[in-house]
């Protein structure tokens, strides 16, 4: 009889542990809503721009290794720029996720290795 109650207690403990892990996993995934995705990494020449793949986003971010960049969200013509190397810049936020294209433009007088990141929530 004592062995049976030990097995029952073991099963109950395992079920309780699984329930706690399942609840914690579902609560954690619901809370983690913000994400980023890269776009347009590579070298651009002076004034050249790159448009990333269409995706859900609310803002674009970018920087250049040799000089400044300008970033934006395609349907929103306002772009934000920096003129210094390794200085990141955010585009204007569109307020909500939109299905659109992020872009980045070389704002340097020569070749610039650029990095773009799209933000979503």
C-alpha positions in Angstrom: 0.0 0.0 0.0 2.8 2.4 0.8 4.5 1.7 -2.6 1.2 2.6 -4.3 0.8 5.9 -2.5 4.5 6.7 -3.3 3.7 6.1 -7.1 0.6 8.3 -6.8 2.5 11.1 -5.1 5.2 10.8 -7.8 2.6 11.1 -10.6 0.9 14.0 -8.9 4.2 15.8 -8.4 5.1 15.2 -12.1 1.7 16.4 -13.2 2.0 19.5 -11.1 5.5 20.3 -12.4 4.3 19.9 -16.0 1.3 22.2 -15.3 3.6 24.9 -13.9 6.0 24.6 -16.8 3.1 24.7 -19.3 1.6 27.8 -17.7 4.9 29.6 -17.4 5.7 28.8 -21.1 2.4 30.2 -22.3 2.6 33.3 -20.1 6.1 34.0 -21.3 5.3 33.7 -25.0 2.3 36.1 -24.6 4.5 38.7 -22.9 7.3 38.6 -25.5 5.6 40.5 -28.3 8.4 42.7 -29.6 10.8 41.4 -32.2 13.4 42.5 -34.8 14.5 41.2 -38.2 17.5 42.2 -40.2 17.3 43.7 -43.7 19.7 45.1 -46.3 23.1 44.2 -44.8 25.9 44.9 -47.1 27.8 47.7 -48.9 26.1 50.6 -50.6 27.7 53.4 -52.6 27.1 57.1 -52.0 23.4 57.9 -52.2 22.4 54.3 -53.0 19.5 52.7 -51.1 18.3 49.2 -50.4 14.7 48.2 -49.7 14.2 45.2 -47.5 11.6 42.4 -48.0 8.0 43.2 -47.1 7.1 42.4 -43.5 5.1 43.5 -40.5 6.9 46.4 -38.9 6.3 49.7 -37.1 9.8 51.2 -37.3 13.2 50.8 -39.1 16.6 51.2 -37.5 20.0 51.3 -39.1 23.7 52.3 -39.0 26.7 52.4 -41.3 30.3 51.3 -40.6 32.0 54.0 -42.6 29.5 56.9 -42.4 25.9 57.8 -41.8 22.7 56.3 -43.2 19.0 57.3 -43.6 16.3 54.8 -42.7 12.6 54.8 -43.3 9.4 52.8 -43.8 8.4 52.7 -47.5 4.9 54.1 -47.5 5.9 56.8 -45.1 8.1 59.2 -46.9 9.7 60.7 -43.8 13.2 59.3 -43.3 15.6 59.9 -40.4 19.3 60.3 -41.0 22.6 60.4 -39.3 25.9 61.6 -40.7 28.3 59.8 -38.4 29.8 56.3 -38.7 28.5 53.7 -36.2 25.7 55.9 -35.1 22.3 54.3 -35.2 19.2 56.0 -36.3 15.5 55.1 -35.9 12.9 56.0 -38.5 9.7 57.7 -37.4 7.4 55.1 -35.8 4.2 54.5 -37.7 2.2 53.8 -34.5 1.2 50.3 -35.4 2.4 47.3 -37.3 2.0 47.8 -41.1 2.7 45.3 -43.9 5.4 47.3 -45.7 9.1 47.6 -46.7 11.9 49.0 -44.5 14.7 50.9 -46.4 18.1 52.2 -45.8 20.1 54.7 -47.8 23.9 55.5 -47.7 24.3 59.0 -46.4 28.1 59.0 -46.8 30.2 60.3 -49.7 31.6 56.8 -50.4 31.1 53.1 -50.0 29.4 52.3 -46.6 28.7 48.9 -45.1 25.2 49.3 -43.8 23.0 47.4 -41.4 19.2 47.6 -41.1 16.9 46.2 -38.5 13.1 46.2 -38.7 11.1 46.5 -35.4 7.7 44.9 -34.8 5.4 44.5 -31.8 
